[in-house]
Amino acid sequence: MDAAREAFAAEGFDRSSTRGIAAAAGVNSALIFRYFGSKAGLYEAAVLRPLEAFVEEFLDRWDTYQREPHPPDQTATEWLGGLYDLFCEHHSLVLALIRPSHEAALPSDAAAVSKWIDALLSRVEVVITTEAEKRGWSGFDVKMSNRIALGIPFSFAVLGQWLFEGESRRPQRDEIVAGIVSFVLRSMSNTGGRNGLPG
């Protein structure tokens, strides 16, 4: 998986080869086809499935407590902090996700991956809608807010060192996540806002 993510991040889907990925992993390339069926299957397993697994875990955790009273920052921290951790820990996954958007071809095509990600995010929008309704928050676009919220930890994970370059002390993980959560919750709870942005 690591070798595949590194290859897809560095070379993109089209230019990477199963032979090169297998060599980097120290295995026979026939194993890729035995376990994943194709290079597209390997891309899905290495790049898309980790994000899906995180979303599944988040939804399972939320389902255990969502009917009980809980602070809004609990859900937001689990979602946004978890995304931040995922993107920081798997930097090659982030680059592999970015790379296809600049290529003509994907495992099937760019639209297929976008559609897959959209379906995954739609499941999280159920959480956002439920949480907002419980608290009487309205006046924001759930879909847009979810994508903005996802983009913030993604950006911090990718650009973090540049964002704080030259500062005497780079903020720690918990400070960054708390700042992201605070911004997102304030945006959603501010009923005068439009599209999830503060009014």
N, C-alpha and C positions, 0 to 999 in steps of 0.2 A: 504494500500500500504506500509506504513512504517513498519507495523508488518511483512508483507510478505518479504520485503527486508531484515529486520533484521534476520528473520529465515533462508532465503536462504543464507545470508552471513555467519551466525554462523554455520549452520548445513549442508548446501548444499541442493540440490534439493531432492535427494533421502531420506535423513534422516529427513527432515522437514515434518511436518504433517499439513494438513488443519485444523484439530482440534486444534492443538497448535497455529497456526496462528490466527484462529478465537478467541481463548481464549485471546491471547495477545491483539487483537484488540477490545475485549469486544463485539463480535457479535456471532450469531449462525453460526456454520460451514455450514449449508445449504445455507446461503447467498453467500458463495464463489462459490458454484456450480450454483446458480441461476444467478449470475452476470458474472462469468468467465468460467463456464462450467466444469472446471477441475483444478487440481493443475498446470498443464502445462499452462493453460490459465491465471492463476493468476501470474505465473512466467513471462510470456510474458508481461502482463500489468504492473507489478511492476518493472521489471528489464529492459526489452528491450524497452518498449514504451517511457520511459522518454528520452532515448538517441535518439530515432526516432523523438520525438516531438522537441527536440533541433535542430536536423538536418533540419527538415521541416522549423522551424522558421528562421534558418540561411539562407537556400536557398531562402525563401520568401524575406528576407531583401536584400540579394545580388541581387535578380532579380530586385528590385526597382532602384538600382543605377548602376548596372554593365555596362550599355551601355554608361554611362557618364564618363568623366575622373575622376579618383579618385586615391589617393595614395595606393600603394600595402599594406601598413601596416593597412589600414582600414579593408580590407577583412581578413587579417591574424589575426588581433586583435579580430575581431568578432568571428572567428572560434576558435582560440586557447584560447583566453580569456574566451569565452563561455564554452568551454570544461573544462577548469581549474575550473571555477565557479561551473559547474554541478558536477564535481567529488568531489570538496571540500564540497559542500552543501549536497551531498548525498553519504556520505562515505560508507554506507551500500550497495548502488547500485554498487559501485566499487568492494567491497568485493564479492558481489553476482555474478558479472561478472567474477571475478578471480576464484572463487571457482569451477565452473563446469569444468574448464579445467583440474582439477585434479581428476575428478570422471569418472567412466565408463559410467554413464547414465545421461542424461539431460532430459528436458521435452520431447524431442524426442531422440536426441543424440547430442554429442558435435559438430559433423559435421554440423548439422542443424543450431545451433546457430552461428557457424563460418560463414556459408554461408549467414545467415541473416545479420550479421555485415558487411561482405564483400560487399553485395549488397548496404547497406546503405553508406559505404565509397566510393563505385564507383560513387555515385551521387555527392559526394563532389569532386571527381577527375575531374569532368566536370568543376567545378569552378576553380580548380588549373590549369587545362589545358588552359582554357580561359584567366585567369589572366596572365599566363606565356607567351602565344602567343601575347597578347597585348604589352608586355614589351620586347619581343624578347629573352626571357629566354629559353634556351634549354640545352641539355646535362645532364639532370637528369631524373631519373625514377620516373614518377608521382605516381605510385602506392606505391612504396617503400617510397618515400618522404612523402606521406600522412600518411602512417602507422608510420613512425618515428615521424612525427609532432604530431600525436595523442598520441603516447607513452610518449612524453615529459610532457605535462600537466597532463597526467594520473599518471606518476611517481612522479611529484612534489606534486600532491594532496595526493598521498599515502605515500610518503617518506619525505614530506616537513620538518617535525620537525627533522628528523634524518639528512637531508642534511645540516641543519644550526645549529645543536646542538653545543653548546659551543661558538657560536658567540655572541658578546655583543648585537647585534640587528638583529633580523630576518627580511629579506626583506619583504616589504608590497606587497600586491596582485598586484598592478600596476607595481612594479619593477620586480616582477617575470614574469608577462605576457609580459612586454616589452623585457626582456631578452630572453624569448622563441621566441617571434616574430622576434627579431633581428637575432637570430641564424638561424631560419628556412628560413627567407627571404634571408639572405646572402648565405645560402647553395643552395637555388634554383636559385638565380641570378648569381651565380658563374658558368659560363659555363664550366670551367675546372674541375668541380666536377663530381664525379661518384656516382650514386644512391642517389643523394640528399645530399651528404656529401661534405664539403668544399674540394677543390682541393689543 
